[in-house]
């Protein structure tokens, strides 16, 4: 039988337990409330936002000579479909040889005749809106026989001209542009041909009426007005290679010593240029070009075939600096000398873009 002391101790223990609350077994049960995360401290970096995606690239710029990463080089005979704002200055130097048989009284001059040429070109083009450019050019060219026999047969000629044009161009793809070109020019010519003049004097003096010195047989005053609409394409399949193509119709009216004549022709041309700067550290570009004029009506135009190439410095995208060499097949004086492939023209110049 428990003693009174043990009973009192049991009552005291129950009283203390009731006052202090639940025991350690209940305190270990999980709480139903959600614990909040502690605020970030200085040592814990705040969460970062996800990266913003870059906006898609826009359309290529409508102006300039760069297409699909390729920097086009200007071809002497083959205008393309690019829209540029630029200034051109070039020196033209020519050297040629032709054959002829010139009859003067009872003497015949036959064989090869040499001639040389020198001239200049100044031009400006302005691109406006997104699809147009306008251009203006001034040209001057002097050619002459370089010895006595050549001076008699070939003579001396001076021509200067002014021309202008407009280009409408549309991008077909990132690597291709198509354009419609329209050009017009007026080219006055002044020529001195000693052989024709001497022959005319001899023939006139043989007549019973006496000598009639006609200055028109010595001097030729000629003016050629030309209109040339064309279709052009500029294509860059990759950054090192550019292809230019041009097809045009030519109408020309010639005024020679008081008489008029006209003519019509087709012209086809193509140019390929390769830029080593796009695949290496060498800032050099090479070009090949070909052009062909084929008359089909009238007498104001003649067959002309050009084949040649060029070399350019390509270290700066806003500068085209180089030289082009053209081998031209034509008659330097139509009706007097023969057609020849031995006419070489060198174009040395620069074209600045901005």
Buried (B, 14 or more C-beta within 10 A) or exposed (E): EEEEEEEEEEEEEEEEEEEEEEEEEEEEEEEEEEEEEEEEEEEEEEEEEEEEEEEEEEEBEBBBBBBBBBBBBBBBBBBBBBBBBBBBEBEBBBBBBBBBEBEBEEEEBEEBBBBBBBBBBBBBBBBEEEBBBEBEBEBBBBBBBBEEBBBBBBBBBBBBBEBBBEBBBEBEEEBBBBBBBBBBBBBBBBBBBBBBBBBBBEEBEEEEEEEEEEEEBBBBBBBBBBEBBBBBBBBBEEBBBBBBBBEBEBBBBBBBEEEEEBBBBEBBBBBBBBBBBBEEEEEBBBBBBBBBBEBEEBBBBBEBBBBBBBBBBBEEEEBBBBBBBBBBBBBBBEEBBEBBBBBBBBBBBBBBBE
